[in-house]
Amino acid sequence: MAGIFKRVEKKYLLNDSQRKAFMERLEGRTEEDVYGKYSISNIYFDTADNELIRESLNKPVYKEKLRLRSYGTPKDGDKVFLEMKKKWKGVVYKRRVEFPYRVAMDYIEKGIYPKEYDCQILKEIDYMIKYHGLRPDTFLAYDRRAYVVSEDKNIRFTIDERIRSRKYDLRLSDGDKGKLLMDDDMSLLEIKAPGALPTWFVQIMSELGIFSTSFSKFGRVYQEGLEETNSYERSESLCLHHICLIPQET
């Protein structure tokens, strides 16, 4: 099964008091979507030198990414989604293919093309993988609550908490363990809509001081990795410099 989605997505970082006040103000105007609360696990793909995320962080007019997603920790027969996301001038186009986890892993790890799920979207994903030389790079998971606006269920928003990542055990079946990316009292609000938000919705966010951000989960992991590498290199350089300054015994 394949799917195509087109929408505008905005992100907002919330502290605990903002999140609680936001949900209180929306009471009676929104409702949980059919999925309610659930956990999402993802494997993000990139090149050996992180070409995709480096380009994405430069905020180009066009950018793309690829991920394998599951809801919960999958077993061989559970369905997963291989998703290609493209963003052009603020509009997100998501194209995805659904198949069993075992089929996905045979394709990703062994290069066995799933002919029984062949379709135009899968062909595009296959071309993207081969053109860039993509491989599993980062695991990301989070606990999500999803809601819709009662008067217009095409407007959907989610709140992600306990966003965690790892650069090892890059299989969805390895569980959702990982290092937290944010403090416990922080969460990420994502609003997904086909067009403009209702005036009352925008007014509530403005009154609570909730403003959009360019936060990227995958980007945050990459940047933290760079900071750790730079810190280590500076530490090594200082140590070597210190050793050179120690007088040698004669």
N, C-alpha and C positions, 0 to 999 in steps of 0.2 A: 504494500500500500504506500502511495506517495501523497505528499501534500504541499501546497503552496500558500504562503501567508504574506500579506502586505500590510504594514501599519507603521505608525509613528511611535517610537519608544522614547520615554524620558526617565531619567534616574535621579533619585534624591537620597542623600544620606540623612538618617534620622537618629537622634538620640532617644533615650527611653521616654522622656517626658513628651517630646514631640510626637512619638508614635502613639502614645496613649491618648493625647489630646486630639490627634488626627482621627483616630478611630471613634472617639466619643462624639466628635463633631459630625461624623458621617453616619452615625446611628440612625436607622430608619430610611436612609437614602441608598444604602448598599446592602449586599448580601454575599455570603460565601458562594463561590462557584461550585460546580458539581463535584470537584475534587477536594475542596476544603483544605486541610492541612496535609502536607506530604513532604518527603525528602527527595531531592534530585541529585543524581550523580552524573558527572560529565568527564569525558576525556577530551582535552583540547589538543589539536594537531598543529604542528609547525615544522619548519625546516630545521636543519642542524644548527643554523646560525640565527634562528628566531626571526626570520624575514617577515612573517606575517604580523606578529605582534609589534615588532619595531616600527613597521610601516603604519600600523593602526594607531600607535601612540603619537605619531606625527600629525594626527587629525587630518587626513586627506579627504577630499571630496568623496572618493570611493574607497571602500575597504571591504575585506571579506575574511571569513574564518570558517573553520570546520570543526565539528565536535560530534562525539558519540554520546548519546544521552539515555539514561534509564531512570525510572521512578522506583526508588529503592535499590537494593543490591540484587542484580539479576542472576538467575540460573540459566543453564543452556537453552531451555525452551522459552524463556520469557522474552517478550518483545522489547526491542530497543530502537532508537531513532538515530540515524546518521543524518546530521543536519548541516547544510551549507547556508551561512547567513551572509548576505551582502547588504551594505548600507550605502545609499547614494543620496547625497544632499539631505540627510536627516531621515530619510524613509528607509525602513528595514524590509528586506525581502528575504523570507526564510523558505527554503526548499528542503524537504526531508523525505527520507525513505524509511519505512518500518520493516524490520524483519527479526527473526529470532536471534538471541545473543550469540549462540554458537555459530550461526551463519555469518554474523558480523565479524566475529573473531577470526574465522577462517579467511575471510576477505582481507582483514587488516594485517593479520600476522603471517598468513601463508600466501596471500595474493590470489586466492581462489575467488574469481568473480562469480557472484550469485546470479546465475543466468535465469533462475526461476523468478527472480524479482527484478528482472531487467526492465528499465523504463528510461525515459529521457532524463529525468532528474538524476538517476543513478549513473548514467553515462556522463553527465556534467560533473558529478562528484568524482568519478573515476579519473576524468581528465584533470581535474584540479589537483588530485593527489599525485598523479604522475608528472604533471607539468612543474609543480613546485617541489616535488620530492618530499611530501609530507609524511610525518610519522608521529606516533603518540608522544606528547611532550609534558602535559600537566594534568593532574587529576583535581577536580573541583567539585565540592558538594555543599549543599546548604538545606536548611529546613525552611519550607515556604508555606505561606498562607495566601490563598488566592481569592479575590473578590470581583464582583461585577457591580456596575451602577444599575440600580433597579429600573430607572426610567430608560436606560439604553444599555442593554447587555453586551453591546459591541465594545463598550468601554470597560476594560479589565485592568486591575492593578494587583500587584503581588508585593508581599513583604518577606524578604529573605533574612534569616537569622543564622548565627553560627556558621558563617561562610568559612570553609576550611579547604586546605589544599595539600598536595604532596607531589614530589617529583620522582617518586619510586612506586613500585607496585602499580604500574599503569594499566590495570585491568579493572573494569567496573565490578567484577566478581570478587575483587580483593577487599571489599568492604568500604565504608565511608569515613575511615579515620583520616586525620590530617591536622595540620597546623592552622589555628584560627587566624584569619586575616585582619579582624577588627576586634576592638574591645567588646565585652559581653553586652554592654548597654547600647551598642550601635546596631542598626539594621539598615537594609537597603530597600527602598521603595522603588518599584518600577511601574510606570503607567503605560499601558499599551492601548492605543485608540486609532480608529481609522481616520479621524479628523480632529477638530477642535474639542476641547473639554467644556462642559457646562460652566457658565459664569460663576455659579455658586461654589463649584468645586475649586476653581482657581482662586476664588476669594478666601476660602478656608485655608488653603496652603499659604497664601500671602500673609494672612493674619497670624499664622503660626511660624512664620519665618522659614518656610520650607521652599528651597530654591534648587533648581536643577543643577546637576553636576555631570562631569564626563567620566565618572568612576567606571572602571573596567575590572572585573574580577581577575581575568587572565592577565591583564596589564599590571595589576597590583602584585601578583605573584612574580612576574618577570622583573619588575622594578625592585622588589625586595631582594631578589636573587642578585641583581646588579649591585645593590647597596652592600650586601654581605660579602660579595667578591671584592669590591673596592675596599671595604673595611679590613678584610683579611690581607690584601696586598699592602695596604698602608702599614698594618701591624708588622708584617714580615720585613718591610723596608726599614722600619724603625729599629727592629731587632738587629738586623744586619748592620745598620749604621752604628748601633750601640756596641756591637761586638768589635767593629773596626776601631772604635775609639779606646777600647780597653788596652792599656800598655801591656806588651808582651814581656814575660819574664826572660831574663838573660842568664 
